[in-house]
């Protein structure tokens, strides 16, 4: 009985986590990328799942904004989950392959939007420091 409760709780948590991650991604999809970020990341108008690691490396070079720390961790974990699904279940169920690739690309776009925000935040901080 305890195992059943644990499995049901884990499934509910996973469902909540996926919904939360997809809502974060949906909010970022509506935001256009600046030309500077498109040039730096090499992402044209749409991203690919392969761009995620490169954008995360660029994000690590920028100062963090405290409010986005948990969001980025969630998307990073979601991207890992998508990679797991892509390498296991998607090989058995071909329809999952296109869905996971689309979701991975949206994770990369989320990371690029976050990079754009961090660059703007850094510019604002620099402008405030130069005024003093």
N, CA, C and O atoms as CSV, one atom per row, in Angstrom:
chain,resi,resn,atom,element,x,y,z
A,1,UNK,N,N,0.822,-1.191,0.000
A,1,UNK,CA,C,0.000,0.000,0.000
A,1,UNK,C,C,0.870,1.260,0.000
A,1,UNK,O,O,0.579,2.230,-0.700
A,2,UNK,N,N,1.929,1.228,0.788
A,2,UNK,CA,C,2.828,2.386,0.847
A,2,UNK,C,C,3.492,2.622,-0.505
A,2,UNK,O,O,3.683,3.768,-0.911
A,3,UNK,N,N,3.842,1.549,-1.199
A,3,UNK,CA,C,4.454,1.677,-2.523
A,3,UNK,C,C,3.486,2.296,-3.512
A,3,UNK,O,O,3.883,3.130,-4.325
A,4,UNK,N,N,2.244,1.909,-3.456
A,4,UNK,CA,C,1.228,2.471,-4.339
A,4,UNK,C,C,1.049,3.969,-4.078
A,4,UNK,O,O,0.969,4.762,-5.016
A,5,UNK,N,N,0.988,4.341,-2.830
A,5,UNK,CA,C,0.851,5.758,-2.482
A,5,UNK,C,C,2.070,6.537,-2.969
A,5,UNK,O,O,1.937,7.639,-3.502
A,6,UNK,N,N,3.250,5.963,-2.785
A,6,UNK,CA,C,4.466,6.616,-3.256
A,6,UNK,C,C,4.455,6.802,-4.768
A,6,UNK,O,O,4.783,7.880,-5.261
A,7,UNK,N,N,4.083,5.766,-5.503
A,7,UNK,CA,C,4.056,5.856,-6.967
A,7,UNK,C,C,3.028,6.876,-7.448
A,7,UNK,O,O,3.297,7.635,-8.379
A,8,UNK,N,N,1.862,6.898,-6.822
A,8,UNK,CA,C,0.841,7.882,-7.196
A,8,UNK,C,C,1.302,9.300,-6.875
A,8,UNK,O,O,1.045,10.225,-7.646
A,9,UNK,N,N,1.970,9.474,-5.760
A,9,UNK,CA,C,2.495,10.793,-5.385
A,9,UNK,C,C,3.583,11.237,-6.356
A,9,UNK,O,O,3.622,12.398,-6.762
A,10,UNK,N,N,4.455,10.321,-6.724
A,10,UNK,CA,C,5.521,10.644,-7.687
A,10,UNK,C,C,4.935,10.996,-9.046
A,10,UNK,O,O,5.415,11.918,-9.706
A,11,UNK,N,N,3.912,10.281,-9.469
A,11,UNK,CA,C,3.262,10.583,-10.747
A,11,UNK,C,C,2.591,11.955,-10.708
A,11,UNK,O,O,2.663,12.711,-11.678
A,12,UNK,N,N,1.941,12.277,-9.594
A,12,UNK,CA,C,1.300,13.597,-9.463
A,12,UNK,C,C,2.346,14.697,-9.456
A,12,UNK,O,O,2.149,15.739,-10.081
A,13,UNK,N,N,3.452,14.482,-8.763
A,13,UNK,CA,C,4.526,15.469,-8.735
A,13,UNK,C,C,5.126,15.660,-10.122
A,13,UNK,O,O,5.403,16.787,-10.531
A,14,UNK,N,N,5.323,14.574,-10.836
A,14,UNK,CA,C,5.858,14.660,-12.195
A,14,UNK,C,C,4.899,15.430,-13.100
A,14,UNK,O,O,5.336,16.252,-13.906
A,15,UNK,N,N,3.620,15.178,-12.978
A,15,UNK,CA,C,2.636,15.893,-13.782
A,15,UNK,C,C,2.651,17.382,-13.454
A,15,UNK,O,O,2.595,18.214,-14.359
A,16,UNK,N,N,2.727,17.725,-12.179
A,16,UNK,CA,C,2.806,19.127,-11.783
A,16,UNK,C,C,4.078,19.777,-12.316
A,16,UNK,O,O,4.043,20.901,-12.817
A,17,UNK,N,N,5.203,19.069,-12.208
A,17,UNK,CA,C,6.483,19.591,-12.684
A,17,UNK,C,C,6.450,19.863,-14.181
A,17,UNK,O,O,6.933,20.900,-14.635
A,18,UNK,N,N,5.889,18.947,-14.943
A,18,UNK,CA,C,5.799,19.135,-16.398
A,18,UNK,C,C,4.898,20.315,-16.724
A,18,UNK,O,O,5.227,21.108,-17.605
A,19,UNK,N,N,3.785,20.451,-16.045
A,19,UNK,CA,C,2.885,21.583,-16.277
A,19,UNK,C,C,3.556,22.904,-15.929
A,19,UNK,O,O,3.431,23.881,-16.667
A,20,UNK,N,N,4.263,22.935,-14.816
A,20,UNK,CA,C,4.973,24.142,-14.402
A,20,UNK,C,C,6.032,24.529,-15.428
A,20,UNK,O,O,6.135,25.695,-15.808
A,21,UNK,N,N,6.815,23.557,-15.875
A,21,UNK,CA,C,7.871,23.822,-16.852
A,21,UNK,C,C,7.286,24.315,-18.165
A,21,UNK,O,O,7.801,25.259,-18.763
A,22,UNK,N,N,6.226,23.686,-18.607
A,22,UNK,CA,C,5.606,24.106,-19.873
A,22,UNK,C,C,4.994,25.497,-19.754
A,22,UNK,O,O,4.973,26.239,-20.736
A,23,UNK,N,N,4.493,25.871,-18.573
A,23,UNK,CA,C,3.947,27.224,-18.408
A,23,UNK,C,C,5.064,28.257,-18.451
A,23,UNK,O,O,4.870,29.346,-18.991
A,24,UNK,N,N,6.230,27.941,-17.893
A,24,UNK,CA,C,7.375,28.856,-17.985
A,24,UNK,C,C,7.801,29.038,-19.435
A,24,UNK,O,O,8.082,30.152,-19.878
A,25,UNK,N,N,7.844,27.947,-20.157
A,25,UNK,CA,C,8.240,28.002,-21.565
A,25,UNK,C,C,7.220,28.786,-22.378
A,25,UNK,O,O,7.595,29.585,-23.237
A,26,UNK,N,N,5.941,28.570,-22.120
A,26,UNK,CA,C,4.888,29.265,-22.869
A,26,UNK,C,C,4.983,30.776,-22.677
A,26,UNK,O,O,4.722,31.538,-23.609
A,27,UNK,N,N,5.351,31.208,-21.488
A,27,UNK,CA,C,5.482,32.649,-21.236
A,27,UNK,C,C,6.669,33.243,-21.988
A,27,UNK,O,O,6.626,34.405,-22.392
A,28,UNK,N,N,7.716,32.466,-22.176
A,28,UNK,CA,C,8.905,33.006,-22.853
A,28,UNK,C,C,8.790,32.954,-24.373
A,28,UNK,O,O,9.452,33.729,-25.064
A,29,UNK,N,N,7.973,32.065,-24.900
A,29,UNK,CA,C,7.857,31.909,-26.353
A,29,UNK,C,C,7.336,33.192,-26.991
A,29,UNK,O,O,7.662,33.493,-28.140
A,30,UNK,N,N,6.536,33.940,-26.258
A,30,UNK,CA,C,5.929,35.157,-26.807
A,30,UNK,C,C,6.913,36.312,-26.908
A,30,UNK,O,O,6.623,37.306,-27.575
A,31,UNK,N,N,8.064,36.206,-26.263
A,31,UNK,CA,C,9.036,37.290,-26.248
A,31,UNK,C,C,10.046,37.123,-27.372
A,31,UNK,O,O,10.649,36.059,-27.516
A,32,UNK,N,N,10.234,38.169,-28.170
A,32,UNK,CA,C,11.219,38.067,-29.258
A,32,UNK,C,C,12.645,38.195,-28.709
A,32,UNK,O,O,12.875,38.852,-27.694
A,33,UNK,N,N,13.575,37.570,-29.384
A,33,UNK,CA,C,14.983,37.690,-29.014
A,33,UNK,C,C,15.581,38.930,-29.642
A,33,UNK,O,O,15.247,39.284,-30.773
A,34,UNK,N,N,16.459,39.587,-28.917
A,34,UNK,CA,C,17.146,40.748,-29.481
A,34,UNK,C,C,18.136,40.264,-30.540
A,34,UNK,O,O,18.544,39.103,-30.544
A,35,UNK,N,N,18.508,41.164,-31.423
A,35,UNK,CA,C,19.457,40.815,-32.478
A,35,UNK,C,C,20.803,40.411,-31.885
A,35,UNK,O,O,21.483,39.530,-32.411
A,36,UNK,N,N,21.179,41.059,-30.792
A,36,UNK,CA,C,22.447,40.740,-30.138
A,36,UNK,C,C,22.473,39.301,-29.637
A,36,UNK,O,O,23.461,38.595,-29.837
A,37,UNK,N,N,21.411,38.863,-28.996
A,37,UNK,CA,C,21.354,37.499,-28.481
A,37,UNK,C,C,21.295,36.497,-29.627
A,37,UNK,O,O,21.891,35.423,-29.546
A,38,UNK,N,N,20.589,36.839,-30.680
A,38,UNK,CA,C,20.554,35.935,-31.836
A,38,UNK,C,C,21.944,35.773,-32.433
A,38,UNK,O,O,22.321,34.678,-32.849
A,39,UNK,N,N,22.706,36.860,-32.476
A,39,UNK,CA,C,24.067,36.781,-33.012
A,39,UNK,C,C,24.990,35.982,-32.093
A,39,UNK,O,O,25.766,35.148,-32.559
A,40,UNK,N,N,24.903,36.236,-30.802
A,40,UNK,CA,C,25.778,35.568,-29.841
A,40,UNK,C,C,25.486,34.076,-29.769
A,40,UNK,O,O,26.413,33.267,-29.730
A,41,UNK,N,N,24.218,33.706,-29.751
A,41,UNK,CA,C,23.844,32.301,-29.609
A,41,UNK,C,C,23.831,31.544,-30.924
A,41,UNK,O,O,23.931,30.317,-30.938
A,42,UNK,N,N,23.709,32.261,-32.022
A,42,UNK,CA,C,23.601,31.605,-33.315
A,42,UNK,C,C,22.210,31.082,-33.590
A,42,UNK,O,O,22.006,30.292,-34.511
A,43,UNK,N,N,21.238,31.528,-32.779
A,43,UNK,CA,C,19.850,31.104,-32.958
A,43,UNK,C,C,19.161,32.101,-33.877
A,43,UNK,O,O,19.103,33.289,-33.558
A,44,UNK,N,N,18.632,31.642,-35.019
A,44,UNK,CA,C,17.864,32.575,-35.857
A,44,UNK,C,C,16.513,32.863,-35.200
A,44,UNK,O,O,16.488,33.233,-34.026
A,45,UNK,N,N,15.440,32.717,-35.874
A,45,UNK,CA,C,14.130,32.992,-35.276
A,45,UNK,C,C,13.641,31.829,-34.422
A,45,UNK,O,O,12.890,32.040,-33.469
A,46,UNK,N,N,14.050,30.614,-34.744
A,46,UNK,CA,C,13.652,29.450,-33.955
A,46,UNK,C,C,14.896,28.735,-33.444
A,46,UNK,O,O,15.940,28.731,-34.095
A,47,UNK,N,N,14.765,28.139,-32.282
A,47,UNK,CA,C,15.888,27.426,-31.666
A,47,UNK,C,C,15.763,25.932,-31.933
A,47,UNK,O,O,14.715,25.433,-32.341
A,48,UNK,N,N,16.859,25.245,-31.690
A,48,UNK,CA,C,16.870,23.777,-31.775
A,48,UNK,C,C,17.318,23.240,-30.420
A,48,UNK,O,O,17.964,23.949,-29.648
A,49,UNK,N,N,16.981,22.015,-30.141
A,49,UNK,CA,C,17.350,21.414,-28.874
A,49,UNK,C,C,18.851,21.378,-28.640
A,49,UNK,O,O,19.304,21.425,-27.497
A,50,UNK,N,N,19.620,21.297,-29.710
A,50,UNK,CA,C,21.074,21.258,-29.603
A,50,UNK,C,C,21.649,22.587,-29.135
A,50,UNK,O,O,22.789,22.630,-28.674
A,51,UNK,N,N,20.889,23.670,-29.241
A,51,UNK,CA,C,21.359,24.994,-28.820
A,51,UNK,C,C,21.335,25.166,-27.303
A,51,UNK,O,O,21.971,26.079,-26.776
A,52,UNK,N,N,20.619,24.309,-26.605
A,52,UNK,CA,C,20.405,24.491,-25.165
A,52,UNK,C,C,21.722,24.534,-24.387
A,52,UNK,O,O,21.928,25.443,-23.584
A,53,UNK,N,N,22.596,23.585,-24.608
A,53,UNK,CA,C,23.855,23.518,-23.841
A,53,UNK,C,C,24.701,24.761,-24.073
A,53,UNK,O,O,25.295,25.288,-23.132
A,54,UNK,N,N,24.762,25.235,-25.309
A,54,UNK,CA,C,25.558,26.430,-25.628
A,54,UNK,C,C,24.986,27.664,-24.947
A,54,UNK,O,O,25.738,28.490,-24.430
A,55,UNK,N,N,23.668,27.796,-24.942
A,55,UNK,CA,C,23.039,28.959,-24.316
A,55,UNK,C,C,23.225,28.906,-22.798
A,55,UNK,O,O,23.431,29.943,-22.166
A,56,UNK,N,N,23.156,27.719,-22.213
A,56,UNK,CA,C,23.385,27.576,-20.768
A,56,UNK,C,C,24.815,27.992,-20.422
A,56,UNK,O,O,25.037,28.631,-19.393
A,57,UNK,N,N,25.779,27.642,-21.257
A,57,UNK,CA,C,27.161,28.066,-21.020
A,57,UNK,C,C,27.275,29.581,-21.061
A,57,UNK,O,O,27.994,30.171,-20.255
A,58,UNK,N,N,26.576,30.213,-21.987
A,58,UNK,CA,C,26.587,31.677,-22.053
A,58,UNK,C,C,25.890,32.285,-20.840
A,58,UNK,O,O,26.313,33.326,-20.336
A,59,UNK,N,N,24.828,31.642,-20.373
A,59,UNK,CA,C,24.125,32.122,-19.183
A,59,UNK,C,C,25.030,32.089,-17.954
A,59,UNK,O,O,24.936,32.960,-17.089
A,60,UNK,N,N,25.889,31.106,-17.877
A,60,UNK,CA,C,26.802,30.997,-16.746
A,60,UNK,C,C,27.813,32.142,-16.706
A,60,UNK,O,O,28.400,32.412,-15.658
A,61,UNK,N,N,28.018,32.809,-17.830
A,61,UNK,CA,C,28.957,33.928,-17.886
A,61,UNK,C,C,28.336,35.247,-17.430
A,61,UNK,O,O,29.055,36.204,-17.141
A,62,UNK,N,N,27.018,35.301,-17.366
A,62,UNK,CA,C,26.314,36.531,-17.001
A,62,UNK,C,C,25.942,36.507,-15.520
A,62,UNK,O,O,25.725,35.442,-14.942
A,63,UNK,N,N,25.870,37.698,-14.911
A,63,UNK,CA,C,25.399,37.743,-13.512
A,63,UNK,C,C,23.963,37.258,-13.410
A,63,UNK,O,O,23.125,37.556,-14.261
A,64,UNK,N,N,23.696,36.498,-12.342
A,64,UNK,CA,C,22.361,35.935,-12.136
A,64,UNK,C,C,21.389,36.981,-11.632
A,64,UNK,O,O,21.754,37.909,-10.910
A,65,UNK,N,N,20.154,36.805,-12.030
A,65,UNK,CA,C,19.049,37.551,-11.430
A,65,UNK,C,C,18.389,36.602,-10.447
A,65,UNK,O,O,18.034,35.485,-10.820
A,66,UNK,N,N,18.217,37.018,-9.202
A,66,UNK,CA,C,17.707,36.092,-8.178
A,66,UNK,C,C,16.348,35.481,-8.511
A,66,UNK,O,O,16.099,34.325,-8.166
A,67,UNK,N,N,15.477,36.217,-9.165
A,67,UNK,CA,C,14.134,35.705,-9.425
A,67,UNK,C,C,14.077,34.621,-10.486
A,67,UNK,O,O,13.057,33.945,-10.614
A,68,UNK,N,N,15.139,34.438,-11.245
A,68,UNK,CA,C,15.090,33.434,-12.310
A,68,UNK,C,C,15.883,32.170,-11.973
A,68,UNK,O,O,15.925,31.245,-12.784
A,69,UNK,N,N,16.493,32.111,-10.830
A,69,UNK,CA,C,17.324,30.963,-10.465
A,69,UNK,C,C,16.520,29.659,-10.458
A,69,UNK,O,O,16.939,28.676,-11.069
A,70,UNK,N,N,15.394,29.640,-9.789
A,70,UNK,CA,C,14.574,28.431,-9.713
A,70,UNK,C,C,13.957,28.059,-11.049
A,70,UNK,O,O,13.810,26.880,-11.370
A,71,UNK,N,N,13.601,29.063,-11.816
A,71,UNK,CA,C,13.002,28.796,-13.133
A,71,UNK,C,C,13.988,28.103,-14.049
A,71,UNK,O,O,13.642,27.148,-14.745
A,72,UNK,N,N,15.222,28.591,-14.045
A,72,UNK,CA,C,16.229,28.005,-14.920
A,72,UNK,C,C,16.568,26.576,-14.489
A,72,UNK,O,O,16.793,25.710,-15.334
A,73,UNK,N,N,16.605,26.335,-13.196
A,73,UNK,CA,C,16.833,24.964,-12.709
A,73,UNK,C,C,15.702,24.040,-13.149
A,73,UNK,O,O,15.943,22.898,-13.542
A,74,UNK,N,N,14.473,24.535,-13.081
A,74,UNK,CA,C,13.325,23.715,-13.483
A,74,UNK,C,C,13.407,23.367,-14.962
A,74,UNK,O,O,13.178,22.219,-15.343
A,75,UNK,N,N,13.731,24.348,-15.795
A,75,UNK,CA,C,13.825,24.090,-17.235
A,75,UNK,C,C,14.999,23.168,-17.540
A,75,UNK,O,O,14.913,22.316,-18.424
A,76,UNK,N,N,16.094,23.339,-16.807
A,76,UNK,CA,C,17.238,22.452,-16.994
A,76,UNK,C,C,16.856,21.014,-16.646
A,76,UNK,O,O,17.225,20.086,-17.366
A,77,UNK,N,N,16.127,20.820,-15.560
A,77,UNK,CA,C,15.666,19.475,-15.181
A,77,UNK,C,C,14.664,18.939,-16.203
A,77,UNK,O,O,14.694,17.756,-16.541
A,78,UNK,N,N,13.782,19.803,-16.694
A,78,UNK,CA,C,12.807,19.399,-17.707
A,78,UNK,C,C,13.523,18.970,-18.994
A,78,UNK,O,O,13.132,17.998,-19.639
A,79,UNK,N,N,14.569,19.707,-19.354
A,79,UNK,CA,C,15.353,19.358,-20.536
A,79,UNK,C,C,15.998,17.989,-20.348
A,79,UNK,O,O,16.033,17.187,-21.282
A,80,UNK,N,N,16.507,17.717,-19.154
A,80,UNK,CA,C,17.071,16.397,-18.862
A,80,UNK,C,C,16.029,15.295,-18.967
A,80,UNK,O,O,16.302,14.215,-19.490
A,81,UNK,N,N,14.828,15.580,-18.462
A,81,UNK,CA,C,13.732,14.618,-18.576
A,81,UNK,C,C,13.388,14.359,-20.039
A,81,UNK,O,O,13.147,13.217,-20.432
A,82,UNK,N,N,13.364,15.419,-20.841
A,82,UNK,CA,C,13.082,15.262,-22.271
A,82,UNK,C,C,14.166,14.446,-22.959
A,82,UNK,O,O,13.865,13.625,-23.826
A,83,UNK,N,N,15.420,14.661,-22.584
A,83,UNK,CA,C,16.506,13.855,-23.150
A,83,UNK,C,C,16.334,12.389,-22.789
A,83,UNK,O,O,16.570,11.509,-23.617
A,84,UNK,N,N,15.922,12.124,-21.549
A,84,UNK,CA,C,15.693,10.748,-21.120
A,84,UNK,C,C,14.558,10.118,-21.931
A,84,UNK,O,O,14.680,8.987,-22.400
A,85,UNK,N,N,13.460,10.849,-22.093
A,85,UNK,CA,C,12.321,10.337,-22.867
A,85,UNK,C,C,12.731,10.116,-24.315
A,85,UNK,O,O,12.333,9.129,-24.933
A,86,UNK,N,N,13.524,11.031,-24.854
A,86,UNK,CA,C,13.964,10.921,-26.236
A,86,UNK,C,C,14.839,9.688,-26.455
A,86,UNK,O,O,14.749,9.029,-27.491
A,87,UNK,N,N,15.678,9.387,-25.481
A,87,UNK,CA,C,16.591,8.252,-25.656
A,87,UNK,C,C,15.963,6.916,-25.261
A,87,UNK,O,O,16.534,5.867,-25.559
A,88,UNK,N,N,14.811,6.924,-24.601
A,88,UNK,CA,C,14.195,5.660,-24.190
A,88,UNK,C,C,12.835,5.457,-24.864
A,88,UNK,O,O,12.721,4.694,-25.824
A,89,UNK,N,N,11.827,6.131,-24.367
A,89,UNK,CA,C,10.455,5.911,-24.851
A,89,UNK,C,C,10.261,6.321,-26.309
A,89,UNK,O,O,9.512,5.677,-27.043
A,90,UNK,N,N,10.931,7.386,-26.725
A,90,UNK,CA,C,10.725,7.876,-28.093
A,90,UNK,C,C,11.266,6.900,-29.133
A,90,UNK,O,O,10.843,6.930,-30.289
A,91,UNK,N,N,12.181,6.053,-28.741
A,91,UNK,CA,C,12.683,5.035,-29.680
A,91,UNK,C,C,11.628,3.956,-29.927
A,91,UNK,O,O,11.596,3.337,-30.990
A,92,UNK,N,N,10.772,3.740,-28.937
A,92,UNK,CA,C,9.712,2.748,-29.060
A,92,UNK,C,C,8.458,3.370,-29.660
A,92,UNK,O,O,7.759,2.731,-30.448
A,93,UNK,N,N,8.172,4.616,-29.289
A,93,UNK,CA,C,6.982,5.327,-29.771
A,93,UNK,C,C,7.459,6.509,-30.627
A,93,UNK,O,O,7.788,7.563,-30.082
A,94,UNK,N,N,7.500,6.353,-31.943
A,94,UNK,CA,C,8.048,7.385,-32.828
A,94,UNK,C,C,7.354,8.748,-32.722
A,94,UNK,O,O,7.991,9.776,-32.954
A,95,UNK,N,N,6.078,8.775,-32.382
A,95,UNK,CA,C,5.375,10.061,-32.273
A,95,UNK,C,C,5.960,10.919,-31.155
A,95,UNK,O,O,5.875,12.145,-31.216
A,96,UNK,N,N,6.542,10.307,-30.153
A,96,UNK,CA,C,7.160,11.053,-29.060
A,96,UNK,C,C,8.426,11.779,-29.501
A,96,UNK,O,O,8.794,12.791,-28.905
A,97,UNK,N,N,9.099,11.278,-30.535
A,97,UNK,CA,C,10.357,11.872,-30.977
A,97,UNK,C,C,10.154,13.311,-31.436
A,97,UNK,O,O,10.917,14.194,-31.044
A,98,UNK,N,N,9.146,13.560,-32.254
A,98,UNK,CA,C,8.922,14.927,-32.735
A,98,UNK,C,C,8.475,15.844,-31.598
A,98,UNK,O,O,8.852,17.015,-31.556
A,99,UNK,N,N,7.674,15.309,-30.679
A,99,UNK,CA,C,7.230,16.112,-29.543
A,99,UNK,C,C,8.409,16.495,-28.647
A,99,UNK,O,O,8.519,17.645,-28.222
A,100,UNK,N,N,9.293,15.528,-28.359
A,100,UNK,CA,C,10.432,15.837,-27.497
A,100,UNK,C,C,11.377,16.825,-28.168
A,100,UNK,O,O,11.945,17.686,-27.495
A,101,UNK,N,N,11.555,16.717,-29.480
A,101,UNK,CA,C,12.418,17.673,-30.186
A,101,UNK,C,C,11.824,19.078,-30.130
A,101,UNK,O,O,12.552,20.053,-29.946
A,102,UNK,N,N,10.511,19.185,-30.289
A,102,UNK,CA,C,9.860,20.487,-30.207
A,102,UNK,C,C,10.013,21.077,-28.797
A,102,UNK,O,O,10.311,22.261,-28.641
A,103,UNK,N,N,9.809,20.246,-27.786
A,103,UNK,CA,C,9.941,20.708,-26.397
A,103,UNK,C,C,11.387,21.090,-26.082
A,103,UNK,O,O,11.622,22.082,-25.391
A,104,UNK,N,N,12.343,20.333,-26.567
A,104,UNK,CA,C,13.763,20.657,-26.351
A,104,UNK,C,C,14.108,21.986,-27.003
A,104,UNK,O,O,14.853,22.785,-26.435
A,105,UNK,N,N,13.570,22.225,-28.191
A,105,UNK,CA,C,13.814,23.507,-28.867
A,105,UNK,C,C,13.203,24.654,-28.071
A,105,UNK,O,O,13.796,25.730,-27.986
A,106,UNK,N,N,12.046,24.443,-27.497
A,106,UNK,CA,C,11.416,25.485,-26.689
A,106,UNK,C,C,12.208,25.739,-25.406
A,106,UNK,O,O,12.246,26.872,-24.925
A,107,UNK,N,N,12.831,24.719,-24.852
A,107,UNK,CA,C,13.709,24.911,-23.689
A,107,UNK,C,C,14.908,25.776,-24.072
A,107,UNK,O,O,15.322,26.650,-23.310
A,108,UNK,N,N,15.459,25.528,-25.252
A,108,UNK,CA,C,16.587,26.336,-25.723
A,108,UNK,C,C,16.157,27.783,-25.932
A,108,UNK,O,O,16.909,28.706,-25.621
A,109,UNK,N,N,14.969,27.982,-26.449
A,109,UNK,CA,C,14.467,29.346,-26.636
A,109,UNK,C,C,14.256,30.028,-25.290
A,109,UNK,O,O,14.560,31.212,-25.140
A,110,UNK,N,N,13.733,29.284,-24.302
A,110,UNK,CA,C,13.576,29.832,-22.950
A,110,UNK,C,C,14.926,30.294,-22.411
A,110,UNK,O,O,15.031,31.381,-21.842
A,111,UNK,N,N,15.950,29.479,-22.588
A,111,UNK,CA,C,17.285,29.838,-22.115
A,111,UNK,C,C,17.801,31.082,-22.835
A,111,UNK,O,O,18.449,31.926,-22.215
A,112,UNK,N,N,17.525,31.208,-24.129
A,112,UNK,CA,C,17.956,32.387,-24.881
A,112,UNK,C,C,17.233,33.642,-24.401
A,112,UNK,O,O,17.845,34.706,-24.305
A,113,UNK,N,N,15.948,33.535,-24.100
A,113,UNK,CA,C,15.195,34.670,-23.562
A,113,UNK,C,C,15.751,35.064,-22.197
A,113,UNK,O,O,15.853,36.249,-21.881
A,114,UNK,N,N,16.108,34.073,-21.395
A,114,UNK,CA,C,16.715,34.344,-20.089
A,114,UNK,C,C,18.059,35.037,-20.261
A,114,UNK,O,O,18.392,35.942,-19.496
A,115,UNK,N,N,18.831,34.624,-21.252
A,115,UNK,CA,C,20.098,35.288,-21.553
A,115,UNK,C,C,19.857,36.741,-21.951
A,115,UNK,O,O,20.588,37.636,-21.527
A,116,UNK,N,N,18.844,36.968,-22.753
A,116,UNK,CA,C,18.493,38.330,-23.161
A,116,UNK,C,C,18.158,39.191,-21.939
A,116,UNK,O,O,18.579,40.344,-21.851
A,117,UNK,N,N,17.406,38.630,-21.012
A,117,UNK,CA,C,17.055,39.361,-19.782
A,117,UNK,C,C,18.289,39.659,-18.940
A,117,UNK,O,O,18.424,40.753,-18.392
A,118,UNK,N,N,19.178,38.694,-18.840
A,118,UNK,CA,C,20.392,38.905,-18.045
A,118,UNK,C,C,21.280,39.977,-18.654
A,118,UNK,O,O,21.869,40.782,-17.932
A,119,UNK,N,N,21.378,39.991,-19.960
A,119,UNK,CA,C,22.176,41.026,-20.619
A,119,UNK,C,C,21.569,42.398,-20.360
A,119,UNK,O,O,22.291,43.348,-20.059
A,120,UNK,N,N,20.259,42.508,-20.473
A,120,UNK,CA,C,19.584,43.785,-20.192
A,120,UNK,C,C,19.767,44.177,-18.731
A,120,UNK,O,O,19.978,45.353,-18.433
A,121,UNK,N,N,19.692,43.220,-17.821
A,121,UNK,CA,C,19.899,43.472,-16.394
A,121,UNK,C,C,21.317,43.975,-16.141
A,121,UNK,O,O,21.514,44.913,-15.369
A,122,UNK,N,N,22.300,43.357,-16.785
A,122,UNK,CA,C,23.697,43.777,-16.633
A,122,UNK,C,C,23.904,45.190,-17.161
A,122,UNK,O,O,24.625,45.985,-16.558
A,123,UNK,N,N,23.279,45.495,-18.272
A,123,UNK,CA,C,23.379,46.858,-18.818
A,123,UNK,C,C,22.776,47.884,-17.869
A,123,UNK,O,O,23.341,48.959,-17.665
A,124,UNK,N,N,21.627,47.547,-17.292
A,124,UNK,CA,C,20.996,48.453,-16.335
A,124,UNK,C,C,21.875,48.662,-15.118
A,124,UNK,O,O,22.017,49.788,-14.642
A,125,UNK,N,N,22.467,47.594,-14.609
A,125,UNK,CA,C,23.356,47.714,-13.452
A,125,UNK,C,C,24.563,48.566,-13.775
A,125,UNK,O,O,24.981,49.383,-12.954
A,126,UNK,N,N,25.137,48.389,-14.969
A,126,UNK,CA,C,26.282,49.166,-15.392
A,126,UNK,C,C,25.903,50.638,-15.538
A,126,UNK,O,O,26.672,51.518,-15.150
A,127,UNK,N,N,24.738,50.905,-16.087
A,127,UNK,CA,C,24.281,52.291,-16.243
A,127,UNK,C,C,24.066,52.956,-14.880
A,127,UNK,O,O,24.384,54.133,-14.705
A,128,UNK,N,N,23.533,52.214,-13.930
A,128,UNK,CA,C,23.330,52.765,-12.586
A,128,UNK,C,C,24.648,53.051,-11.902
A,128,UNK,O,O,24.773,54.052,-11.196
A,129,UNK,N,N,25.634,52.192,-12.098
A,129,UNK,CA,C,26.941,52.402,-11.483
A,129,UNK,C,C,27.677,53.571,-12.108
A,129,UNK,O,O,28.417,54.274,-11.420
A,130,UNK,N,N,27.488,53.787,-13.387
A,130,UNK,CA,C,28.176,54.909,-14.042
A,130,UNK,C,C,27.546,56.248,-13.687
A,130,UNK,O,O,28.195,57.285,-13.818
A,131,UNK,N,N,26.294,56.246,-13.239
A,131,UNK,CA,C,25.636,57.480,-12.821
A,131,UNK,C,C,26.147,57.954,-11.472
A,131,UNK,O,O,26.105,59.144,-11.161
A,132,UNK,N,N,26.623,57.021,-10.684
A,132,UNK,CA,C,27.073,57.363,-9.309
A,132,UNK,C,C,28.382,58.024,-9.308
A,132,UNK,O,O,28.896,58.372,-8.245
